[in-house]
Amino acid sequence: MADITVTSIGPHEFEVQVRDDNLATRHHVTVPTSLIDELQLPEDDLEKVVRESFVFLLEREPASSILPEFSLDVISKYFPEYKRELPKRLS
């Protein structure tokens, strides 16, 4: 299981580091207000939203395949089930 470290670097902006065995990747991630509103995400715990989003991604692809910089709303373009599954993971 990968070790995921999420660090807030600004409003709705995070640095994510994923470590798995000898591989470490870094990602700059934003959480758009439109996604927060659409999925009724907990704005006071966006670190958890980002972490669960990475768990979701890592179940489907290796960390090295995850974009180095992206907004969480693009995940559903690659994995349509993301918007349906994320709220379940947060409850």
Rosetta silent file (secondary structure, phi, psi, omega in degrees, C-alpha in Angstrom):
SEQUENCE: MADITVTSIGPHEFEVQVRDDNLATRHHVTVPTSLIDELQLPEDDLEKVVRESFVFLLEREPASSILPEFSLDVISKYFPEYKRELPKRLS
SCORE:     score description
SCORE:     0.000 S_00000001
   1 L     0.000  135.296 -178.729    0.000    0.000    0.000 S_00000001
   2 L   -73.865  149.792  174.571    1.316    3.408   -0.939 S_00000001
   3 E   -97.085  120.757 -176.304    2.036    6.092    1.641 S_00000001
   4 E  -112.386  122.195  176.798    0.191    9.293    0.683 S_00000001
   5 E  -113.608  123.183 -179.024    1.187   12.639    2.216 S_00000001
   6 E  -114.593  124.775 -179.777   -1.103   15.595    1.554 S_00000001
   7 E  -125.026  126.558  177.031    0.081   19.106    2.422 S_00000001
   8 E   -73.222  131.510  178.700   -2.027   22.236    2.039 S_00000001
   9 E  -122.429    5.770  178.810   -0.105   24.968    0.197 S_00000001
  10 E   167.615  175.790  178.377   -2.959   27.431   -0.283 S_00000001
  11 L   -61.015  120.364  177.714   -6.727   27.687   -0.495 S_00000001
  12 L    63.137   24.269 -176.289   -7.941   24.581   -2.354 S_00000001
  13 E  -133.080  132.400 -172.662   -4.320   23.805   -3.344 S_00000001
  14 E  -139.501  149.958  169.799   -2.260   20.824   -2.215 S_00000001
  15 E  -105.584  129.126 -178.796    1.084   19.134   -2.653 S_00000001
  16 E  -122.127  131.042  175.385    0.778   15.344   -2.649 S_00000001
  17 E  -117.852  131.501  178.872    3.642   12.914   -2.274 S_00000001
  18 E  -117.462  124.291  177.041    3.123    9.234   -2.964 S_00000001
  19 E  -118.519  129.877  178.270    5.716    6.713   -1.782 S_00000001
  20 E  -145.426  112.263 -174.607    5.542    3.079   -2.754 S_00000001
  21 L    55.602 -117.998 -177.308    8.588    0.868   -2.237 S_00000001
  22 L   -96.876    2.743 -176.779   11.476    2.718   -3.914 S_00000001
  23 E  -103.355  134.711  173.685    9.322    5.071   -5.973 S_00000001
  24 E  -131.423  133.686  177.603    8.237    8.549   -4.867 S_00000001
  25 E  -126.054  153.343  177.298    6.118   10.925   -6.932 S_00000001
  26 E  -122.549  144.415 -176.927    4.992   14.507   -6.302 S_00000001
  27 E  -141.296  139.382  174.712    1.779   16.096   -7.487 S_00000001
  28 E  -105.496  119.684 -170.895    0.313   19.598   -7.351 S_00000001
  29 E  -127.250  138.253  173.510   -3.452   19.334   -6.992 S_00000001
  30 E  -117.309  151.200  177.514   -6.272   21.858   -6.845 S_00000001
  31 L  -116.027  104.998 -177.177   -9.834   21.313   -5.679 S_00000001
  32 L   -70.480  145.007  178.509  -12.187   23.548   -7.677 S_00000001
  33 H   -57.517  -35.926 -179.652  -15.111   25.180   -5.926 S_00000001
  34 H   -60.934  -37.193  178.319  -17.428   23.803   -8.614 S_00000001
  35 H   -72.016  -40.061  177.224  -16.516   20.220   -7.614 S_00000001
  36 H   -58.064  -46.878 -179.087  -16.944   21.009   -3.907 S_00000001
  37 H   -67.556  -46.539 -177.118  -20.411   22.396   -4.614 S_00000001
  38 H   -60.388  -43.819 -176.202  -21.470   19.674   -7.053 S_00000001
  39 H   -98.144    2.465 -177.656  -20.509   16.769   -4.779 S_00000001
  40 L    51.988   52.561 -178.471  -21.175   18.623   -1.498 S_00000001
  41 L   -78.053  151.332 -179.803  -17.631   17.927   -0.338 S_00000001
  42 L   -73.536   99.780 -176.177  -16.494   18.880    3.183 S_00000001
  43 H   -63.077  -22.997  179.159  -14.684   22.157    2.525 S_00000001
  44 H   -81.742   -4.020  178.895  -13.244   22.060    6.054 S_00000001
  45 H  -139.674   53.721 -178.972  -11.466   18.744    5.296 S_00000001
  46 H   -68.931  -23.448  175.297  -10.211   19.019    1.727 S_00000001
  47 H   -59.742  -40.553  178.009   -7.024   17.144    2.676 S_00000001
  48 H   -65.697  -39.731  177.820   -9.204   14.059    3.196 S_00000001
  49 H   -59.241  -46.153 -179.719  -10.896   14.698   -0.170 S_00000001
  50 H   -65.299  -45.374  179.942   -7.495   14.828   -1.880 S_00000001
  51 H   -58.936  -48.169 -179.845   -6.222   11.739   -0.016 S_00000001
  52 H   -65.508  -32.053  176.210   -9.300    9.682   -0.939 S_00000001
  53 H   -64.702  -38.948  178.276   -9.009   10.874   -4.524 S_00000001
  54 H   -71.830  -36.915  174.640   -5.454    9.528   -4.622 S_00000001
  55 H   -59.635  -45.243  177.350   -6.502    6.219   -3.054 S_00000001
  56 H   -55.961  -50.330 -178.663   -9.132    6.007   -5.802 S_00000001
  57 H   -62.761  -43.442 -177.019   -6.527    6.743   -8.495 S_00000001
  58 H   -68.078  -20.041  173.570   -3.946    4.322   -7.088 S_00000001
  59 L   -73.369  -14.300 -174.697   -6.517    1.524   -7.213 S_00000001
  60 L  -117.510  -18.865 -178.355   -6.632    2.084  -10.971 S_00000001
  61 L  -158.145  157.309  177.884   -3.122    3.128  -12.012 S_00000001
  62 L   -71.432  155.570 -179.570    0.435    3.362  -10.679 S_00000001
  63 H   -55.981  -33.881 -179.269    1.574    6.606   -9.056 S_00000001
  64 H   -66.689  -16.115  178.656    3.959    7.206  -11.953 S_00000001
  65 H   -92.411  -11.107 -179.744    0.934    7.458  -14.288 S_00000001
  66 L   -77.372  134.334 -178.205   -0.820   10.151  -12.238 S_00000001
  67 L   -55.724  143.046  179.897   -0.411   13.618  -13.699 S_00000001
  68 L   -71.283  -22.976  179.269    2.150   15.802  -11.885 S_00000001
  69 E  -147.126  126.189 -179.634   -0.281   18.748  -11.825 S_00000001
  70 E  -165.542  165.370  173.781   -4.061   18.651  -12.129 S_00000001
  71 E  -100.273  140.395 -176.207   -7.423   19.720  -10.801 S_00000001
  72 H   -57.632  -25.167 -178.307   -9.524   16.998   -9.163 S_00000001
  73 H   -68.742  -13.765  177.809  -12.378   17.614  -11.585 S_00000001
  74 H   -79.527  -15.984 -178.475  -10.359   16.060  -14.441 S_00000001
  75 H   -57.500  -40.530 -177.254  -10.368   12.641  -12.744 S_00000001
  76 H   -68.595  -15.411  174.940  -13.903   11.958  -13.942 S_00000001
  77 H   -71.916  -30.960  178.882  -12.784   12.455  -17.549 S_00000001
  78 H   -92.885  -35.123 -177.717  -10.546    9.395  -17.168 S_00000001
  79 L  -131.872   92.272 -174.384  -12.677    7.508  -14.642 S_00000001
  80 L   -57.203  -25.045 -178.213  -16.386    8.404  -14.970 S_00000001
  81 L   -76.117   -8.221 -176.048  -17.262    6.629  -11.701 S_00000001
  82 H   -55.290  -50.623 -176.123  -15.131    9.076   -9.659 S_00000001
  83 H   -66.593  -25.886  177.864  -17.893   11.595   -8.935 S_00000001
  84 H   -80.982  -36.460 -173.773  -20.256    8.832   -7.873 S_00000001
  85 H   -85.502  -32.567 -175.650  -17.724    7.011   -5.716 S_00000001
  86 H   -57.006  -49.777  179.867  -15.913    9.875   -3.943 S_00000001
  87 H   -57.810  -34.835  177.809  -18.806   10.937   -1.680 S_00000001
  88 H   -63.576  -38.906 -178.772  -19.232    7.297   -0.571 S_00000001
  89 H   -69.276  -25.234 -176.058  -15.555    7.146    0.413 S_00000001
  90 H   -90.151  -11.999 -176.567  -15.892   10.299    2.498 S_00000001
  91 L   -85.501    0.000    0.000  -18.959    9.211    4.494 S_00000001
